Amino acid sequence: MTEPTVFDEIFARLTPARIFGDPRATGEGVAVAVIDSGVERAVLEDKFRAAGTPIGSIDGAVFRPTGPPLPYTGHQSSPHGTTVADIILTIAPRVALYSADVFGPAGTCEVETVIAALRHAIDVWGVKVINLSLGVPEHKLQQLPRRQQLQRAIEEAYFRDVLVFAAAHNEHPLTRSYPAAFAPPLISVDKGLFDDPLRFAYRLREQVEFQAHGRGYLGPFAREPATSWATPHLAGIAARILSLKPDLKPFEIKTVLYWLFRAAGDGRRDG
């Protein structure tokens, strides 16, 4: 019999049961920004209070292509962002959540708005995790300077040890999705269905590396499988890991996620 190596010993200890079974793995001390369509704060506060797991205060801002952000009033501009935030809080209920509304009353989002939200989340809120369950249409990035500015903002997050999770296009790999296509400085996420929402898979296809549970829990379209719901599942899982070791760098988190996937096996189901 081959003598176990140090890696065998590490892998034997680094298991989902050991990580997620730790009572400290709640997201405590980890700031997470949801760059999306805003968050309906009272809805989430009421839901988690009724479940006996009250959440912390949700802060945020409404962003524009130019000028300073507008105050966050606790409301969403459309329901999407609330579903995303609910998933993160379901997985990691003790995170400090920030709502970055990049759609606002107009209901449209420009590349410059996303960049402004990214930089504000890092510089002002000091987040460790950013969730981008949105895609910038490729035609909006045909101008090379715009594409470079968005890519640079993603790279700046990586250099600041901020983990960015971005949703792949729902029809991937037929259509390239931005900013998910800017991997590897970020973690790109596709949808799948798993027996446990804490299960996920590493399935590299072009720039998209991971699959996570693709159904949500709150909102009119939450039960429809989508990458928008898969991405916050993996972001919430990362937040739980970070609550155990906050100084992990993005590439270390990605490695831990891969090891946990290997330790857990597939765990995926159809339908």
C-alpha positions as CSV (number, residue, x, y, z in Angstrom):
1,M,0.0,0.0,0.0
2,T,1.3,3.5,-0.9
3,E,2.2,5.6,2.0
4,P,-0.2,8.7,2.2
5,T,1.4,12.0,1.3
6,V,0.9,15.3,3.0
7,F,-1.6,16.2,0.3
8,D,-3.7,13.1,1.1
9,E,-3.7,14.3,4.7
10,I,-4.8,17.8,3.8
11,F,-7.6,16.6,1.5
12,A,-8.8,14.2,4.2
13,R,-9.2,17.2,6.6
14,L,-10.6,19.7,4.0
15,T,-14.1,18.3,3.6
16,P,-17.5,20.0,3.2
17,A,-18.7,18.5,6.4
18,R,-15.8,19.9,8.3
19,I,-16.0,23.4,6.8
20,F,-19.8,23.9,6.7
21,G,-20.4,22.0,10.0
22,D,-18.2,24.5,11.8
23,P,-20.6,26.7,13.8
24,R,-18.4,29.7,13.0
25,A,-18.9,29.3,9.3
26,T,-21.8,31.8,9.0
27,G,-20.4,34.6,7.0
28,E,-19.7,36.6,10.2
29,G,-17.3,39.5,9.6
30,V,-17.5,39.2,5.8
31,A,-18.8,42.2,3.8
32,V,-20.6,41.2,0.5
33,A,-21.8,43.6,-2.2
34,V,-24.7,42.6,-4.5
35,I,-24.3,44.7,-7.6
36,D,-27.7,44.3,-9.2
37,S,-31.2,45.9,-9.2
38,G,-31.4,46.9,-5.6
39,V,-32.6,45.0,-2.5
40,E,-36.0,45.3,-0.8
41,R,-34.6,45.5,2.7
42,A,-37.8,45.1,4.7
43,V,-38.9,42.0,2.8
44,L,-35.6,40.3,3.7
45,E,-35.7,41.5,7.3
46,D,-39.2,40.2,7.8
47,K,-38.5,36.9,6.2
48,F,-35.4,36.1,8.3
49,R,-36.9,37.4,11.5
50,A,-39.9,35.2,11.1
51,A,-37.5,32.2,10.5
52,G,-35.7,33.0,13.7
53,T,-32.5,34.0,12.0
54,P,-32.5,37.8,12.0
55,I,-30.0,39.4,9.7
56,G,-27.8,42.5,10.1
57,S,-28.5,45.9,8.7
58,I,-28.4,46.1,4.9
59,D,-26.8,49.3,3.6
60,G,-26.2,50.4,0.0
61,A,-26.4,53.1,-2.7
62,V,-27.9,53.7,-6.1
63,F,-25.3,54.2,-8.8
64,R,-25.2,56.3,-12.0
65,P,-22.7,56.4,-14.9
66,T,-21.4,59.7,-13.7
67,G,-21.5,61.6,-10.4
68,P,-21.7,60.4,-6.8
69,P,-24.1,57.6,-5.9
70,L,-27.6,58.4,-4.6
71,P,-28.8,57.3,-1.1
72,Y,-30.2,53.8,-0.7
73,T,-33.7,54.0,0.7
74,G,-34.1,50.3,1.3
75,H,-36.0,49.6,-1.9
76,Q,-35.3,47.8,-5.2
77,S,-35.7,49.1,-8.7
78,S,-36.8,45.6,-9.8
79,P,-37.2,42.2,-8.0
80,H,-34.0,40.5,-9.3
81,G,-31.6,41.8,-6.7
82,T,-33.7,40.9,-3.8
83,T,-33.8,37.2,-4.9
84,V,-30.0,37.3,-5.2
85,A,-29.5,38.8,-1.8
86,D,-31.9,36.3,-0.2
87,I,-29.8,33.4,-1.6
88,I,-26.6,34.9,-0.1
89,L,-28.3,35.4,3.3
90,T,-29.8,31.9,3.2
91,I,-26.4,30.4,2.7
92,A,-24.4,32.8,4.9
93,P,-26.9,34.6,7.2
94,R,-24.3,36.7,9.2
95,V,-22.6,38.5,6.3
96,A,-22.7,42.3,6.1
97,L,-24.7,42.9,3.0
98,Y,-24.5,45.9,0.7
99,S,-26.9,46.7,-2.1
100,A,-25.4,48.4,-5.1
101,D,-28.4,49.3,-7.4
102,V,-26.9,49.8,-10.9
103,F,-30.3,50.0,-12.7
104,G,-32.1,52.6,-10.8
105,P,-35.4,54.2,-11.9
106,A,-34.5,54.0,-15.6
107,G,-34.2,50.2,-15.4
108,T,-31.1,50.2,-17.6
109,C,-27.5,49.6,-16.7
110,E,-24.4,51.0,-18.4
111,V,-20.9,49.7,-18.2
112,E,-19.7,52.9,-16.5
113,T,-22.3,52.3,-13.7
114,V,-21.1,48.8,-13.0
115,I,-17.5,50.1,-12.8
116,A,-18.5,52.8,-10.4
117,A,-20.3,50.3,-8.2
118,L,-17.3,47.9,-8.2
119,R,-14.9,50.6,-7.1
120,H,-17.3,52.0,-4.5
121,A,-17.8,48.6,-3.0
122,I,-14.1,48.1,-2.7
123,D,-13.0,51.5,-1.7
124,V,-15.8,52.7,0.5
125,W,-17.6,49.6,1.8
126,G,-14.5,47.5,2.0
127,V,-16.2,44.3,0.8
128,K,-14.4,41.0,0.4
129,V,-17.0,39.4,-1.9
130,I,-18.9,40.9,-4.9
131,N,-21.8,39.2,-6.6
132,L,-22.6,40.1,-10.2
133,S,-25.7,38.2,-11.3
134,L,-25.8,40.3,-14.4
135,G,-24.3,40.4,-17.9
136,V,-23.2,43.3,-20.0
137,P,-24.3,42.7,-23.6
138,E,-21.3,42.2,-25.9
139,H,-22.4,45.0,-28.2
140,K,-22.0,47.5,-25.4
141,L,-18.3,46.4,-25.2
142,Q,-17.5,46.7,-28.8
143,Q,-15.6,50.0,-28.1
144,L,-12.3,48.8,-26.9
145,P,-11.8,51.4,-24.2
146,R,-15.1,50.4,-22.5
147,R,-14.1,46.7,-22.5
148,Q,-10.7,47.6,-21.1
149,Q,-12.1,49.8,-18.4
150,L,-14.5,47.0,-17.2
151,Q,-11.7,44.4,-17.4
152,R,-9.4,46.7,-15.5
153,A,-12.0,47.2,-12.7
154,I,-12.3,43.4,-12.3
155,E,-8.5,43.1,-12.2
156,E,-8.3,45.8,-9.6
157,A,-10.7,43.9,-7.4
158,Y,-8.4,40.8,-7.7
159,F,-5.3,42.8,-6.8
160,R,-7.2,44.2,-3.7
161,D,-8.0,40.6,-2.6
162,V,-11.7,41.0,-3.4
163,L,-13.5,37.9,-4.8
164,V,-15.8,38.7,-7.7
165,F,-18.5,36.1,-8.7
166,A,-20.0,36.6,-12.1
167,A,-22.9,34.8,-13.7
168,A,-22.4,33.1,-17.1
169,H,-24.9,33.6,-19.8
170,N,-27.8,31.2,-19.4
171,E,-27.2,29.8,-22.9
172,H,-23.5,29.4,-22.3
173,P,-21.3,28.4,-24.3
174,L,-23.2,29.7,-27.3
175,T,-22.9,33.3,-26.1
176,R,-20.0,35.0,-24.4
177,S,-21.0,36.7,-21.2
178,Y,-19.4,39.8,-19.6
179,P,-17.9,40.2,-17.1
180,A,-17.9,36.4,-16.6
181,A,-15.7,36.1,-19.7
182,F,-13.0,38.1,-17.9
183,A,-12.0,35.0,-15.8
184,P,-9.7,34.0,-14.2
185,P,-9.4,37.2,-12.1
186,L,-13.0,36.5,-11.1
187,I,-15.0,33.3,-10.6
188,S,-17.5,32.6,-13.3
189,V,-20.6,30.5,-12.4
190,D,-23.0,28.4,-14.5
191,K,-26.3,26.9,-13.3
192,G,-26.9,23.3,-12.2
193,L,-29.2,21.5,-9.9
194,F,-27.8,19.8,-6.8
195,D,-29.3,17.7,-4.0
196,D,-27.9,20.2,-1.4
197,P,-27.6,24.0,-2.1
198,L,-24.2,23.8,-0.5
199,R,-23.0,21.4,-3.2
200,F,-21.4,22.7,-6.4
201,A,-19.1,21.5,-9.2
202,Y,-15.9,22.5,-11.0
203,R,-16.6,22.0,-14.7
204,L,-14.3,24.1,-16.8
205,R,-15.7,25.3,-20.1
206,E,-13.9,28.2,-21.7
207,Q,-13.9,30.9,-19.1
208,V,-16.7,29.4,-17.0
209,E,-15.3,27.2,-14.2
210,F,-18.0,26.4,-11.6
211,Q,-21.6,25.3,-11.4
212,A,-23.8,26.0,-8.4
213,H,-27.4,25.4,-7.4
214,G,-29.5,27.3,-9.9
215,R,-32.7,27.9,-8.0
216,G,-33.6,30.6,-5.6
217,Y,-36.1,30.9,-2.7
218,L,-37.8,34.2,-2.9
219,G,-39.4,36.1,-5.8
220,P,-41.6,35.3,-8.9
221,F,-38.9,33.7,-10.9
222,A,-36.8,32.1,-8.2
223,R,-37.7,28.5,-9.0
224,E,-36.7,28.8,-12.6
225,P,-33.1,27.6,-13.0
226,A,-30.8,30.4,-13.8
227,T,-27.1,31.5,-13.5
228,S,-28.4,34.5,-11.6
229,W,-29.3,32.3,-8.8
230,A,-26.3,29.9,-9.1
231,T,-23.8,32.8,-8.6
232,P,-25.0,33.9,-5.1
233,H,-25.0,30.3,-3.9
234,L,-21.3,30.1,-4.6
235,A,-20.7,33.6,-3.3
236,G,-22.4,32.7,-0.1
237,I,-20.4,29.5,0.2
238,A,-17.2,31.6,-0.2
239,A,-18.4,34.0,2.5
240,R,-18.8,31.1,4.9
241,I,-15.2,29.9,4.2
242,L,-13.9,33.4,4.6
243,S,-15.6,33.7,8.0
244,L,-13.2,30.9,9.1
245,K,-10.1,32.4,7.5
246,P,-10.7,36.1,6.4
247,D,-7.2,36.6,4.9
248,L,-7.6,34.1,2.1
249,K,-6.8,35.5,-1.3
250,P,-9.0,35.0,-4.4
251,F,-6.8,32.2,-5.9
252,E,-6.8,30.5,-2.5
253,I,-10.5,30.6,-2.2
254,K,-10.8,29.1,-5.7
255,T,-8.4,26.3,-4.8
256,V,-10.4,25.6,-1.6
257,L,-13.6,25.4,-3.6
258,Y,-12.0,23.0,-6.0
259,W,-10.8,20.8,-3.2
260,L,-14.2,20.8,-1.5
261,F,-15.7,19.8,-4.8
262,R,-13.3,16.9,-5.1
263,A,-14.0,15.8,-1.6
264,A,-17.7,15.9,-2.0
265,G,-18.0,14.1,-5.3
266,D,-20.7,15.2,-7.9
267,G,-23.9,15.5,-5.9
268,R,-25.8,16.8,-9.0
269,R,-29.2,15.6,-10.2
270,D,-31.4,16.3,-13.1
271,G,-34.7,18.2,-13.1
